Amino acid sequence: MNIVWKDPLTTSKLEKKENFYISNTGEKYKILNKIPRFVIKENYTSAFGKQWNYYRKTQLDSYTGLPISEVRLKRCLGEPIFSNLKGKNILEAGCGAGRFTEVLLSSDSNVMSVDMSDAVDANQLNFPQGKNHSIVQADINSLPFMPNQYDLVICLGVIQHTAIPEQALQSLYDQVKPGGWLIADHYVFSWSHESQIAKKIARFFLKRMSVKNAFLISGYLTKFFLPLHRIGKTSKFWQALMRRVTPVVSYYNDIPDLSDELQIEWALLDTHDNLTDHYKHFTSKENFTKSLENLGLNEIKCWSGGIGIEGRGRKPFEVST
């Protein structure tokens, strides 16, 4: 992938020299485990890094034997875009352990996987870098790339966890080539979520603990409460009730084809994810659509689905300055 790099602090051009990326002004960014690092090791995404390194295979389609990630990605991109990924330069923002990396690489596209947490190390283990795959640890709001270089910028399951979602969307938009696509999703506000008091209480305490302790306690909570979810695993009413009275995330009703072992694994992963995120923002379909319109995107489509709201839009071929 022929991408021009920049210093995220000074915007001057970066050059790779041995184990560093070095700017014209002398700033140095270390390459560790073959991954360029543009963030401090401990940051507000550290809890995510912990979970993805521990559950690095859990959500991979090749691990579950089900096309869960492929179906979600295909829906978000739309069939015409999804079926024409070969040779495209793709920025995958918030890559985690690589559930979507796996699908994108299978399409023979050129993928730049970026995450602020050390989930990049899990991604590296799952999908080692090569001719069509690069991995970078960086902040979405401070990316080390010159603008307008990617045919697609994909950011799923991430925007709501950034400090200012609109700012993150703008940063991602800047990376899209004229005529390219931005694909993203977002949590949606709902009264159902507001009624999940047990989750709110647990999150209040866990997000204030050390990463290690929060990971242990979220695991204990899952192992204690998940059997209650399993009692009525085929009942939508029962699952809705359990979502309100326990702090656990379960998929017995949403993904019934997962084996019992994988149900436990997915619950452990997503309960930790749900209770330890530093930022958790919500929006509406109307507001998310407006955010995409404000960027200047064309051919915008937004719909309810996935984690809440999914949407995409195309950058104009001629961008006004």
N, C-alpha and C positions, 0 to 999 in steps of 0.2 A: 504494500500500500504506500503510495507516494504522498505523504502528508508533510506539510511544512509546520514545524514546531515553533512555539514562541514562549518566552518567559512570562508566566502568568502574572508576575508582579510588575515588570517593566515593559512588556509587550515586545521586547527586542527578540531577534531571531535566536533560536537555540541550536547548538551543534552537539552531536554526540561525540565524546572523547573518553575512551576507555570505559570506566564505570560511572560516568557522570554525563548529564546534559549541562552544558555551560553556555551562558548568555554572553553577548558582546560586552555587557557591563560587569561581567565577572561572577554573576550569581551561579551557584552550583547546586545541582539536584542529583542525588545519588540514585544509582540503579542497583537495587537489591533483589536477589533472586530473579534476575533478568527483568525486573519490573521497575520502570522509572517511578520515583516517589516525589510527589509535589505537595504532600501534606505532612503535618506532624503525626507521629505514630498514634498518640492518644487524642481522640477528638469525639465529638458528640455521636459519631456513628460506630463507636467501638463495640457496643452491644450487638449490632448487626454483624460485625466482623466475627465476633465470638460464635454466633449461631451458624453462620455460613461455613466456617471452618470445621465445626463439629458435625453439621448436617450437610456436608458438601455435595452429597449425591441424592439427597432425599427427594428433591423436586425435578430431577432429570427424567425425561421421558424414557431414556434408555434404562433407568433404574426401576421405575414403576411399571414399565411395560404398557403404559397408557399414553396417548397423545395429548396430555393435559396442557402442556406448555405450547405445543404446536397449534392446537385449536385456538388457544387464547391469542397467540401472536398473529395467526392467520386472520382472526376476526378483527383485530385492531388495525392491521395493515390493509385489509381488504384483498380479495382474490387477485385483482389485476396487479397490485404491487407485490403481493406475496409470491406470485408465480413468475416474477421477473426480477429476482434478486441477484442472479448470477452476475458476477463482475462488479456489482455495486459497492461503493465505499460506504460503510455503515458505522455510525457512532452509536454504541450501546451504552447509554448512560445509566449508572446504577446496576452494574452487571451481576452483582452478588456472586454466587458460586457457579452461575452459568446456565440456568434453566433455559434461557432464550439464546444464549451463546451457542448451545448445542444445535438448536434448530437453524439458526442463521448460518453456521458453518456448513451444515449439510446442504445448503443452497449454493455453495461455491461463491459466496460473497466475501468481501474483504472487511473484516470486523475489527474495530477498535473498541475493546471492552474497558470501561472506566468505572471505578468505584472509589468512594472516599475512604471506605474502611479497608481493613486488611483481608476482606473477602476476596480481594484480588489474588491472594495466595491460594485460596481454594479453587478459584477459576483456573489458575495456572496448573494446578494438579489435575483438574478435570480435563482441561483443554490446553495443553502446552502451546506456547506461542510458535508461530511458524510463518510461512509465506503469506497466508491469508488471515492471520490472527495476531493482534498485538494487545497487550494489557498495560494499563496505566493506573496508578493510584493518584487520584486528583479530585478536587472539589468541582462539582458541576458549575459553580459560580466563578471559578477561576481555572478554566481549562487551558492546557498548554499547547493549544493549536491555533494557528491563524484562522480567521473566519472564512465561511463560505466554501468548505472543502468536502462536505459529505452529502451523498445522494439521499440518504435517510438518516435521521436522528431519532432513535427509539428510546423512550424512557418510561418503563412500566413498573408500577409499584414503588415509586420513588418521590414524586413531586410533593406529596403531602407530608413527607418527612424532612423537607428542607425548611430553613428559617422563613423564607419569603417565597412561596411558590411562584408568584408572578415574575420575580427576579430570576429564578431558575429557568423558567420557560423562555425568558428573553435571552439568557445565556445560551440555551440550546438552539433557539431560533438563529442566533448569530452563526452557528456552525453549519447550518443547512445551505447547500448550494442554491443559487437561483434555479427554480424549477424542481427543487427537491422537496422532500416531505418530512414533516415533524409529526411523530406519533407519541401520544402520552395518555396517561389515565390519572385518576384522582379519587380519593375518598369522597363520598357524598354525604351530606347531612341528612339524618333521618331520626325520627322520634324513636325508632327501634334501638338505634345506637344510644340515644340519650337515656334509655331505660336500663342500660347494662351497668347497673350500679356496682356490681361485684368487680367488673373489669376496671372501672374507674378507681375504685378504692385500691385494688391491687397495684395498678399502674402508678398511683400516687406514691406508694412506698418503694416499689421496685426500681423506678427510674432514678431514685435518689440513692440507691445502693451501689456498691462496687459492681463492675461487670461480672465478676466471678460469683458473687453472692446472689445477684439477680438471676443469673443463669441457673444456679442450683435451686433456688426457691420456685422459679417458674416451672422447673421440672417436677418438683414435689407437688405443686398445685395441680399440674396436669395429671399426674399419676393417681392423685387422690380423687379428682372430680370426673375424669374422663369415663370411668365405669358408669356414672349416672347418665351420661350422654348415650352410652351404648345400650342401656336398657330399652330405650325407645328409638333405636337407630333408624327405623323406617318411617317414623312418625314426624311429619313437619311440625305439628303442634308441640310435640315433646321437645324437639330440637330448639324451637323458638323459645320455649319456656326455659330450657337449660341455658340458653345464651343470656337470659336475663338474670339467672340466679347463681351461675358459676362464672369464674373468670377465665374459663377454658374455651379455646377455639377447637371445634370439631368438624369433621367432614363426612360423618356417617350418612347424612342426608344429601349433601352437595356432591360428593364424589363416592357413591356407594360401591364402585368397582375396586376401590383400594382394599387390599387385604387387611386383616386385623392388625398385622404387624406394622404395615404402612400407615394405617389410621392413627396408631399410637405415635409413630415417628412424625407425621405431619402435624399432629396436635401439639407435640412437644415443641416443634420448630415454630409454628405460628402463634402459639400461646406466648412464647418468649418474645417473638416479634411484636405482638400486639400489646404487651405489657411493659416493654422497656424502651420504646421509641422516644427519643428526646422531644421531637416535634410531631404533632398529629393535627393536621389541618383538614377541614371539610369544606366542600363547596356545593354548588347546585349545577345542574345541567346548563341552565341559563348563564350563570356566572362563568363557568368553564368555557362555554362557547364564546362569551364576550372576551375572555382572556386571550383566546386564540385569534379572535378578530382584531384585538388591539395590537397584536404582533404584526399584523399586516398580511396574514395568511389568506389564501384563496381556497376554494373547493373544500370548505370546512364541513366536516360531519362529526356530530357528537351524539352519543346514545348511552342509555343506561345498560350497564353490563359489567362483568368482572368484579373488581373491587368497589365499583360505584359508577363512575362516569368514564367512558373511553372516547377518544377523539383523535382526529388527524386533520391536517391542513397542508396546503402546498404553498411554498414560497414563490412569489411572483418571479417570472423570468427576468423582468427588469425591475430592480428594487430602487425606489426613489431614495435620494440622499438628502 
